[in-house]
Structures are given as structure tokens and as C-alpha cells.
Amino acid sequence: MKTVSSLRSEVDSWNVIKQQIHDLTDLIQLNDASLRIELEAEILKLEGELEKRSFATMFSGPYDHDDAILAIHAGAGGTDSQDWADMLQRMYLRWAESRGFSAEILDMTPGEEAGIKSATISISGRFAFGYLRSEKGVHRLVRLSPFDAAHRRHTSFALIEILPQVSMEEADIDINPSDVKLDVFRSSGAGGQNVQKNATAVRLTHIPTGIVVTCQNERSQTQNREFAMRILRGRLIELKHAQREEERAVLRGEYTKAEWGSQIRSYVLHPYQMVKDHRTDFQVGNTQSVLDGDLDSFMEDFLKANSG
């Protein structure tokens, strides 16, 4: 029913455009000079809508239409990298807000002095996974460190994971309940102190793979368990996909192990201002705008480059 509803909505929206084209064609044939400015504006608006829909055809992956789970992990570099992970969290929350997507922090581990060690965020909206899959990989920051007394330049790294958020019915994967170990505990805040009296936080361990998932948002244990299962399904789907890609790459003789050094994007704040995507060579000079969530140009450039 979900698939039928989505397809019906898609067809209906195309029928609306079809009718708009017919209406504009009829008005143009009237050859009324007083309508010229209005018609030109409507045509430009229609062209923009068609361009957006043409771009949407690039979302052809099995989970591109689904919601996404975004995980952020601070790399080596102590406080600077944890602060960088926090900056990335803010960037993606701003991006989601700008697109009208809903975002909810499911799990977060604060840093010792500043920033975060890791965070897991649920992002819901049309094509959320399709857009965000371009962000998967290592992100590098170069700046004058605010945590260095000598104010020297530091390079920090953070890893972004993007997982599809699919229901049990839609997931192309089976999870045997006996393979999952469940632990419950009290949610903890900064410094490790317990912030809830009741044990509502959930930790799931998938025994065959060793994957561990936690969810400790301020909700019920049942809700936390459901979200933790969604994250686990996403990780298992990603693991299955990665194994397939590795096998294909080995057969092609192209396989190279992904390492921390292989960053996908660099954000340089000193000695100059630039954000550059190393996969497409797309770059902009307004770093603050990007850090405020202006990511669409990077995402779209990546998707266009990989649409074949």
C-alpha cells in the first residue's frame, strides 16, 4: 500500500504538470500581448519544476526514496576532531531543516571537553537517503585550532555513515531474533552521569557480525528498541552491499581498502577559505554557507557525476 500510494502521488503530480502545459499552450495560442509577461513567468516556473523532476530520476537506488540514518564518528585528533564532529552534526541538522525534512537525534556520546564523540540521527523526508548517500565517507577540516594555546593549524577528521531507514517488511535482509542480544540501561549525559531514573536506553548486539547499536533518546524503552532495530537493519543492509561491492571490485582488479586518509571532502578555514569534494573536484569558497547547511550543490554534483 505504501508503494501504491507513492506511485499514485507521483503520477498525480505529473498529471498536474501535463494540465499546466495544456493550459499554457491554450493561452499562448490566444496571441494576447497583455499576457506575455505573465506567460513568460509561468513558463520559467514550469521549466524549473521539470528540471527538478528530471534530477529526481537519478534516485533509482532501491532505498533512495526512503528515510535515512546519519551517523557521525569523530576521528583521531582528540578535542579538535570531537568539535569537528559537532560542527558536522550542526551542518546536517541545518541542511535537513532547509529542505523541510524532520531530524531527530537518536543517540549521542559527548566529548570530554567539547564536541561529540559520535551521534546517530534519523532524517525523514522524500529522497532523504538518495541525497545523503553522497555524504558517506571521511570529512577533513583544516583550521587554526581554538583548543591549542599556541593557536596552531590543525587537521581534524570525522567519518560519516549513511544508512537506509527501512521497515522490517521492506528490508531485503532477515534478522534472526536469537542472533540479537538486548541490554537496557539508563541514558547518560555529558560526563557520563545518568540522566534518567528508569532504564529506557537500549543496546543491541548482533552476535554473528559483532555490530553494536545503541539508542538512548528520551523516550520509552519500546520506542528505543524499535529505532535501534532500524539502525541495525540499516547497518546489515550496508554491510551486505559493501561485501557485494568488494567482490565486484576484486573481480575487476580495482579493490583498495578504504582508509581514514581517503577523505571525500575537505573544509579549509585557514590559510584560505574553500570546501572541495575530492571525488568530483566541485568546490566553493564560501565555507560558512556550507557549514550552515548549504550542501545541495555538492550532493547534486555528486549524483550527476554518478548517475551513469
Beta strands, then each sheet from edge to edge (+ up, - down):
strand 1: 67-74
strand 2: 102-110
strand 3: 116-124
strand 4: 137-144
strand 5: 153-165
strand 6: 180-185
strand 7: 201-206
strand 8: 211-215
strand 9: 263-268
strand 10: 274-277
strand 11: 283-284
sheet 1: 2+ 3- 1+ 5- 4+ 9+ 10- 11+
sheet 2: 6+ 7- 8+
end
